């Protein structure tokens, strides 16, 4: 009983620390000097007696990103999900002894026995395209990102190959998962887990599997897991027009992607995950991780797609060169980030509803504060169907058509098949699509402006 009580106290203290902390590292864009920023959210400041800090002139900045998408709860109530996650984290603590010195770690040992069989079954099929990340998240009590990423790192032999401390690996992954805003309908840890699983599928494609090094695979998995770290649930134009300090820090350029990258670097350093490597090597990992995450900026879609198409037209992509392998990883991550329309309908539809909910919520905030409503964020002028049809037509189809040229496999054809079926399903739900052709054209046109300007409306599934 005494040991159980001690572990319970430790669990509560650790959860309290994670709940309060907001850590990330940011670089000044002018001299690349490391600036450690503790971004205390409004909730924490208010609890300790401080007024919400205003980093700009607009009243919206007094709103906490952490509660932006949360629903009102009755006073004194404790969300069931939070209780499940608390118990789940307690299992992490109680089973930490399994992570010390075990030569062959079975990551499923840290799950409850009730979940072990089902979760293990799912992880055995983690390379299948119809992998249900929503179900896996439920089976792991909201810890899909931790378990899936740890499993993949172990499966690829990366923990042993790079002599990573398993305790540090788990701590890093737990911190990564905690730094995602699970109140966001779309940009949360489940999305990160889904992108990581998709990245795993692409890494197993013959053309990449035969060429990528273990270092490439490590970078690809880490980039997928952290590509949207600490995402506030609003897009870049919103941050710019509200004078948010992140927009000023990164000079209105790839604001969110830069922040995701710096946040990931902050956690790498905080956990000393690569402290055993030479400084030059660890800094190289940080730089290349940034290059991958920055590639998810949707405003640079045409730039990357044009370069990819040119390589394919000229047959000049040589995966024997490290720079070309890195470029292929960038394209793989871009595909993984917006692959939702290429999933089976049952999964794709859920993602479409979630991202549109996040869009529309931002639009409601903009209306409330009399700001110009961002494209795709006006629930009165857009529908889920119109948003998805435009996004699929002008962003997803061109990218995945080129990816199929690069990797002409069964998976590529499966993705294109689902994309066509899903687009047809949304078209059937959109009355205007089958009515006036003029309206049918204007709607997608609006929807395609955002992918570009949505330098982070990522909503369409940006990073």
N, C-alpha and C positions, 0 to 999 in steps of 0.2 A: 504493500500500500504506500509505503514511504517513497519508493522509487517512482511509482506512478504519479504521486503528487508532485514530486520534483520535476518530472518530465512535463507535467501539465503546466506548471509555473513557467518553465523554460519556453514552452510553446507559446503561451500567452505573451511573454516578453518579446519573443522573436517576432510574432505577428504584429505587436505594437510598434516595434522598430520599423518593420517593413511598411506598415500603414503610414507612419509619420514621414519616412524618408522620401526624398525626391532627389535622386542624384543623377547628374549627368556631367559630361565634360564638353565644353564648347571651345572652339578655336576662334580667335579674332581673325577675320578673313584677310586682314592686311599683313600681319606678320606671323600668322600661324602659332601665336603664343597660346599655350594651354591656359584656359580660364575655367577654373572649377566653379560651377554654379550650382548652388543648392536651391532648387526651385521649390520653395515652400508653397504649397497650394493654399488657396484662400481659406479652406476649411481649417487647416492647421493653424494659420495665423489668427483666425477668429477665435479658436478655442483657447489660445494663450493670451488673448486680450489685445491683439493688434487689429487695426482696421485693414481691410483688403488693400493691398498695394496697387496703386495705379501706375502702370508703366507707359501710359499714353493718355490721350485726351478724351477718349471715347468711354462713355459709361459702361459699355459692355465688358470692359476689362476688369470690372469688379466681380464678374461672374466666374465661378470656379469651373474650369474645364473638366474637373473630376466629377462634377455633378451635372454637367450640361445635359447629358442624355439620360440621367437617372430618373426614375419615376417616383412620385411622392409615396412615402410609406407612413403608416400610422405611427404615432409617437410611441417610442419605447419598443417597437417591433424590431426583431433581428431577422434580416433576410435569410431564407432557408439556404440559399446558395452560399452565403457567407459562412453559415454554420458548417455546411458540408466541406467548404474549403479549409476551415479551421481544423476539422477532424482529419482531413486529408494531409494537411501540413504536419499534424501531430504524428501521422504515420511516417512521414519523411524523417522526423526527428528520432522517433523510436527505432527506425531501421537504419540509421546512419552508420551503425557498426558494420553493416553489410558493405558499405562503400570504402572501408579501410582495408586496403591490401588484398582484396579478393581478386585473384588473377582472372577469373572468368565470371563476370557479374551478370546475373539474370535480373534485368531491370524490373521484371514483374514481381519480384519478391517484395517490393515496397508497396504493393497494392493489397487491399483487403482480399481475403480468400474468396469472398463472394464475387469480386470483380475479376480476379486473376484469370480464371478460365476464359471468360469472354474477351477481356482485353488482350490476353496472349493470343487468342485466335485471330483477333483483328491485326495485331502487329505482325503476325505471320504472313498477312496479306497486305502489308503496308505499301507494297509496290504496285498495287492494282489501282486503276484509274477510278473505279467506283467506290473507293475507300470513303466511308461515311465519317467525316471528322466530327460531326455533331454527336453521333452516337459514341464515338471514342471519347469525346470530352465528357459525356455523362458517365461513362464507365470509369473514368479516372477522376471523377469528382471535380471537374473544372481544371484539371492539370494536364490537358492534352499536349500543350507545347513542351512542358518539361519532359514527360515520358517519351513522347515521340522523338524529340531531338536527341535525348540521351540514348535511346534505343538505336537510332541511326548512327550516331557517333561510335557507339560500341560495335554495331554490325559491320561498319566499314573498317573497323580495327584502328580507328584514329586515336582513341584514348591511349592505347598501348604504343602505337607507332610514334606519337608525339610526346609520349611520357607525361600525359596530363594527369594531374592529381584529381581523382574521382570526386573527392569532397569539394574541391574548387569548381569542378565542372558542374556538379549539381547546384552548388550555391549560385554560380553564374546563371544557370538556367532558371532557377527559382526567382532570382532578381529580375531577369529579363521578363518573365511571365508577370511578375508583380508590377513592372513598370508599364505594362499595357493597360489602357483604361477599359476595363470590362463593362463600364456603363455605355461605352460606344456600341451602337447596334452592329456596326460593321468592322471598324478598325480596332480590333481587340486581339487578345491572345489566340482565340480560336482561328481567326483569319491568318495569323502568323503561322500557326500549326498547319493549316491547310496549304499555305504557300510552301512550307517546308516539305510537306508530303509530296506536293507536285514537283518540287525541285528534285526530290529523290527519284521520282519517276523519270525525269528528264536525264538525270545523271546516269541512269541505267540504260539509256538508249545506246545502241551499238556504236554509233559514231563518236559519242562522248566517252562511253565506258572504255573504249580502246585507246583513247588519247589522254584523258585527264589524269593528272597525278594526284596522289593522296592530299597534297597541299591544296590543289584546286578544289577537291571535294570538300575539304574542311572549310575553305572560304565560302563555297557555295551554300553549305548548310548553315553556317553562322550568319551569312548575309540574309538568307531566307527567314531565319528565326528572328532577326533583329530589324528587318527592313522597315518596319512601321513603329519602332519603339517610341513610347511616350507620345503617340499620336493624339492630338487634342480633340479629334472628331469634327474639325472644321478644316476648310481648305486654305491654300495659300492666299488667294485674293482676300479672303475674310481677314486673315492676320494682317495683311498690308493695309486694308482700309480702316482697320481699328487701331492702327499704330502699335501693334503688338511688338514687344521688345525683341522677339525672335526675328521678326521681319527686318528690324533695324540691324540686328547683330549679323545677319547673313545678307544684308543689302538687297532684300527682296528677290534673291536668286536661289532657287531650289531650297526654300526656307525649311520646309518640313523634312526633306531628304537629308539636308545638312544636319538638322537636329536629330534625326533618327541615328545617323552615323556617329555624331559626337556622343550621343547617349550610350550607344553600344560601346564606344571606346572607353567611356567613363566606367562602365561595368566591368570591362575587361581589366582595367587597371585596379578597380576597387577590389576585385576578387583575385588579382595576381595570377590569372589563368595562364599567362605566358611568361611569367616572371623568371622561369627557369631557362628561357631561351635567350640568346644574345640580344642585346638591345636593338641592334640593326634589324634582326629578324622580326621581333615583336612590332617594331615600328612599321616594317614592311607589311605585316599582316593588317595593321590598322589602316594603312593607306589603301591597300587593295580592297579591303572590306568597304571603305568609303567609296571607291570607284564603282563597286557593284551596287551599293545602295543608291548612289546618286543616279545610276542608270534607270532607276524606276520612276524618275521624274517624267510624268506623262507629257509635259510641255516640250520635252525633247524627243518625243516619239518619232516624228518624221526624220529627225537627224539620224537616229539609230537604225530605223527601218531602211532608210535610203542607203546607208553604209552597208547594211546586211544584204540588201538586194544587189548592190554593186558587186560585193564579194561573190555572191552566188552566180550572177550573170557572167563574171569573168573567171569563175572557178579559181579564185585566188585565196580562198580561206584554207590556210595550212595549219592544222592543229598540232603540228610538230613545233610551231613557234609559240612561245609562252604568251606573247601579246595576243595572238589569234585565239588561243585557248581561253584567255581572260575575256575576250570579246564574246566568245560563244557562251561563257558563263553569264555575262551581262544579258545577252538575249534570252537565255534560259530563265533567268530571274524575272525579266520583263514578262515573259510568257506565264510563268508561275503566278505572278502578281495579279494578272487579269484573266486567269484561266477559268473563272467561275462559269462564264457562258458556255464553256466547252465540257462541263461536267454533265452527268445524267440529270434529267429534268428535276427529279425530286430534290437534288442537292442545289442545282443551279437556281431554281426558283426561290429557295430560302435565302441564298446570298443576294439575289436581286432585290428581294423585299427588304433585307437588312440595309443594303447600301442606300436604297431610295429613302428609307426611313431616316437615315442619317442626313441625307441631302435635305429632305423636307424640314427636318428639325432646325437645320442651319437657316433655311429660308424663313422659318417662323421667328427665329431670333432676329434676323435682319429686318423683318417687317416690324417687330416690336420696337426696335431702336431706329426705325426710319432710315435704314441703309438701303442702297440699291441691292435688289435680290440677285444673288449669283445665278448663273445659268444652271438649269436642272434642279434648282432648289425651291422653286415656286410650286407648291402642291396644287394650286388652282390652275396653273397653266400646263402642268405636266402630269403624266401618269407613269406608273411603273413600266407599263408596256412601251410607251413612247421613248422613255429614257433608255430602256434596254435595246430596243430596235436600233436606235441611232448609234449607241455605243458599239453594238455588235457589227453594224454595217461599216462604220468609219474607223474603228479602232481595232477591234478584235480580229475580224476577218482578214484584213491586210497583213497583220502580224503573223497569224497562224498559217496563212497561205505560204508565206516565206519560210516559216519554220518547217512546214511539210516538205518544202523543196530541199531544205538543209538536211532534214532527218525524215526521209520517206519511209516510215515504218507503220506498223499496225496501229500503234498508239496515236500517231499523227492523224491517220485516217479516222480513227475513233473520235478524236477531239473535233475534227471538222464535221463529222456526222452529227454529233450531239449539238454542235453550234447551229447547224442548219435546222435541226428539229426544234431546238429551243427558240430560235428566231421565228419559226413558223408558229409555234405555240403562242408567243407574245403577240404576233401579228393577228392571230385569231381573236385575241382578247381586246385588241385596239380597234374600236368601231371605225375611227377615222381612216385607218389604214386600208380598209376595204371600201370606204366611201369616196369622197372627193380626192382625186389624185393630187390636187394642189395642196390640200392640207396634209396629205401623206408625205409630200416632199418637204414642206416647211418644217414639219416636226423633226424629222431626222436631221435637217440642216441645223436647227437649233441645238440638237443633241450632239452634233459633231463639233460645234464651236467649243463646247466645254472641254472635251478631251484635250484640246490644245491649250486653251486658256486655263483650264483646270490644272494649271501647273501643279495642281495638287488636288483638284476636285477629286483627286484620286478617288473620289467617291466612286467613280465608275469602277473603282477598285484600285485606286492608286496605291502607292506604297503606303 
